[in-house]
Amino acid sequence: MSKKYNQTVISPETETEAMKIARANQRPNQTKEQTKLIAQGIEKGIAQYKKQQKNKAREADKHRKHELKQKQALESELPAIENKPAIIFLSPRLLLGLTWSGILVYTVIQQSS
């Protein structure tokens, strides 16, 4: 393998930004070579930060796509559930009324016999 895969490509904008930061934090009696080394360190830090943000965005996108796929699978199952025969749910008040009606009919039949 060549070294191209291990090295990160740094954009010219990042280089100029790193040099501005290095010059802004330059100490008295600091040589140009030292400032350049500091700028290179800042460039590497910026490149590493961008790489981390890219990885975070990729993971978030994978997570979003996974959730979307699960949601679509769930929605495709819902019509199958709706095709099943419906179970009739009676309200509690209706059930209470039917119970009292049954008791009333039973007592009337018992008294008449």
N, C-alpha and C positions, 0 to 999 in steps of 0.2 A: 504494500500500500504506500501511496505517496503521502507526503506531509500536508498536502492540500486539504485533506479531509479532517485533519486534527486542528488546523489553524482556522480561526474565525476571520472572515473578511470584514474589515472595519471601513465604514463609509467615510468619505471626506468630511461630511458634516459632523460626524462624531469626532474626528481628529481635530477639527477646528474648535469644537466645543470643549474638548478635553484640554487643548492648549490654552484656551481662555481661562478655564478653571485653574490650571496650573500656574498661569501668570498672575492670576488674582491672589493666589495663596503663596506667592513667591516670597522667600525670606531674604533678608539682606545678605550680601556676599554669596548668594547661591549662583552657581555657574549655569550656563545655558544647557550643558549636558545633563545636569541634575534636573533642571526644569523639564527637559525633554523626557527623561526617564519617568518623572512624576506624571507627565502627560500620557505616556504609554500605559502606566498603571491605571490611570483614570479611564483610558480607552478600553482596557480589558474589563474594568468594572462595569462600564456602560454596556459593553457587548454581552457580558454575563447577565446583566439585568434584563436586557432585551430578550435574551435566550430564555430566561426564566418566565418572562411575561408571555412569550410565544408558547411555551409549554403549558402554562396555566390556561391560556385561551384554547389550546388544542384539547386539553382535558375537559374544560367547561363545554366545548362543542360536542365532544363525545358523550358527555353526561346528558346534554340537552337532546341529542339525537336518540340516545337510549330511552329517555323518558317519552319522547315523541313516539318511538316505536312501540313502547308498552301501551301508551294511550290509544294508538291505532289498533293494536291487538285487542284491547279491552272493548273498544267501540265495535269491532267486527264480531265480537262474541255477544253483544247486547241484542242484536236482532234475532239471534238464535234463541235467546231466552224469552223474548217477546212472543215467539211463535208457539210456545207451550200453552196448554189450556190455562185460562185464568182461574185462580182460586178466588171464590167470592168471600170477602171479609164482611161480616155483619157488625154493625156498630154495637157497643155494649148496651145502649138504651133499647135498641131493637130486640136484642136477646133477652133483656129484662122484661120487656113487654110480652114476648112470646112465652116466657116462663110463667108469668102471672096469668096469661090467657089459658095456658095449659092447666094450671092449678085450679082456676075458676071452672073450666069445663069439667075437670075431674070431680070437683066437689058437687057440681050440679048433677052429674050422672050418679054419684054415690047417694045423694039425697033423694033422687027420684026412684031409685030402686029399693 
